[in-house]
Amino acid sequence: VQLVESGGGLVQPGGSLRLSCAASGFTFSSYAMGWARQVPGKGLEWVSGISSDGTIIYYKNVVKGRFTISRDSAQNTVYLQMNSLKPDDTAVYYCAKGVAARFRIRWTDSREYDYWGQGTQVTVSS
């Protein structure tokens, strides 16, 4: 299993970025996926999750209305479109593979995921 994130960078407040996570080594369309972020010295924060078929989507409250998760099974890629970015969104963003097609306990429970990417840095600053 390999998950490779891309699309991070430096953006001004109010700007946008689209993160991509290219997946390989498993049947992408059969598993839920998630995005999490982490600031150095702080705990992991789950941002969004999506079921295998894309019909069930979750967002952390502070990103609702600003972030959009999506997936493309033809490209084996999950995306996180981030708009109206704020300095508080600054973090390393990770994608993760779910252990099943749908989240069974809670999408914010790390036991729902078994593989992680290396992360991509997002910095929101003027």
C-alpha positions as CSV (number, residue, x, y, z in Angstrom):
1,V,0.0,0.0,0.0
2,Q,1.3,3.4,-0.9
3,L,-0.4,6.8,-0.3
4,V,1.3,9.9,-1.7
5,E,0.0,13.3,-0.9
6,S,0.7,16.4,-3.0
7,G,-0.6,19.9,-3.4
8,G,0.5,21.6,-0.2
9,G,2.3,24.9,-0.1
10,L,2.2,28.5,1.2
11,V,-1.0,30.4,0.6
12,Q,-2.3,33.7,1.9
13,P,-5.3,33.8,4.2
14,G,-8.5,33.5,2.2
15,G,-6.7,31.5,-0.5
16,S,-7.3,28.0,-1.8
17,L,-5.3,24.8,-2.2
18,R,-6.3,21.3,-3.5
19,L,-4.6,18.4,-1.9
20,S,-4.3,15.1,-3.7
21,C,-3.6,11.6,-2.4
22,A,-2.6,9.1,-5.0
23,A,-3.3,5.5,-3.8
24,S,-1.8,2.3,-5.0
25,G,-1.3,-1.3,-3.8
26,F,-5.0,-2.0,-2.9
27,T,-8.4,-1.8,-4.4
28,F,-9.1,1.9,-3.9
29,S,-12.8,1.7,-4.6
30,S,-13.3,-0.7,-1.8
31,Y,-12.1,1.4,1.1
32,A,-13.0,4.5,2.9
33,M,-10.4,7.3,3.0
34,G,-9.7,10.1,5.4
35,W,-7.7,13.3,5.7
36,A,-6.1,14.4,9.0
37,R,-3.7,17.2,10.0
38,Q,-1.2,17.8,12.7
39,V,0.6,20.8,14.0
40,P,4.0,20.1,15.7
41,G,3.5,19.5,19.4
42,K,-0.2,19.0,19.0
43,G,-2.4,15.9,18.5
44,L,-3.7,14.6,15.2
45,E,-6.9,16.2,14.1
46,W,-9.2,14.5,11.7
47,V,-10.5,16.9,9.0
48,S,-12.7,14.8,6.7
49,G,-13.6,11.3,5.8
50,I,-15.3,9.7,2.8
51,S,-16.8,6.2,2.3
52,S,-15.7,3.9,-0.4
53,D,-18.5,4.9,-2.8
54,G,-18.3,8.6,-1.9
55,T,-21.9,8.7,-0.6
56,I,-21.0,9.2,3.1
57,I,-18.9,12.3,3.9
58,Y,-17.8,13.8,7.2
59,Y,-16.1,17.0,8.1
60,K,-14.7,18.5,11.2
61,N,-17.0,21.4,12.2
62,V,-14.3,24.1,11.8
63,V,-13.8,23.2,8.1
64,K,-17.4,22.7,7.1
65,G,-18.4,24.9,4.2
66,R,-14.7,25.6,3.4
67,F,-13.3,22.1,2.7
68,T,-14.6,19.5,0.2
69,I,-13.5,15.9,0.1
70,S,-13.9,13.9,-3.1
71,R,-12.5,10.7,-4.7
72,D,-11.9,9.5,-8.2
73,S,-11.8,5.7,-8.5
74,A,-10.6,5.9,-12.1
75,Q,-7.5,7.9,-10.9
76,N,-7.2,6.1,-7.5
77,T,-7.0,9.5,-5.9
78,V,-8.7,11.3,-3.0
79,Y,-8.8,15.0,-2.9
80,L,-9.3,17.7,-0.4
81,Q,-10.3,21.1,-1.8
82,M,-9.6,23.8,0.8
83,N,-11.1,27.2,0.3
84,S,-11.1,30.3,2.5
85,L,-8.0,29.1,4.2
86,K,-7.1,30.5,7.6
87,P,-3.8,30.6,9.5
88,D,-5.3,28.0,11.9
89,D,-5.4,25.6,9.0
90,T,-1.6,25.5,8.9
91,A,-0.5,22.0,9.5
92,V,0.9,18.9,7.9
93,Y,-1.9,17.1,6.1
94,Y,-2.1,13.3,5.8
95,C,-4.3,11.0,3.9
96,A,-5.2,7.7,5.3
97,K,-6.7,4.4,4.1
98,G,-9.7,3.1,5.9
99,V,-9.9,-0.5,7.1
100,A,-13.4,-1.0,5.5
101,A,-15.7,0.5,2.9
102,R,-17.5,2.5,5.6
103,F,-16.5,3.8,9.0
104,R,-17.7,1.3,11.6
105,I,-17.0,3.1,14.9
106,R,-16.4,6.8,14.3
107,W,-14.6,8.4,11.3
108,T,-12.4,10.3,13.8
109,D,-11.2,7.1,15.4
110,S,-7.6,6.3,14.3
111,R,-8.5,2.6,14.5
112,E,-10.6,3.1,11.4
113,Y,-7.4,3.6,9.3
114,D,-4.4,1.3,8.6
115,Y,-2.1,3.1,6.2
116,W,-0.9,6.7,6.1
117,G,0.8,8.9,3.6
118,Q,4.0,10.9,4.3
119,G,2.1,14.2,4.6
120,T,2.2,17.5,2.8
121,Q,2.8,20.9,4.5
122,V,0.1,23.5,4.3
123,T,1.1,27.0,5.5
124,V,-1.4,29.8,5.6
125,S,0.3,33.1,6.1
126,S,0.4,36.6,4.8
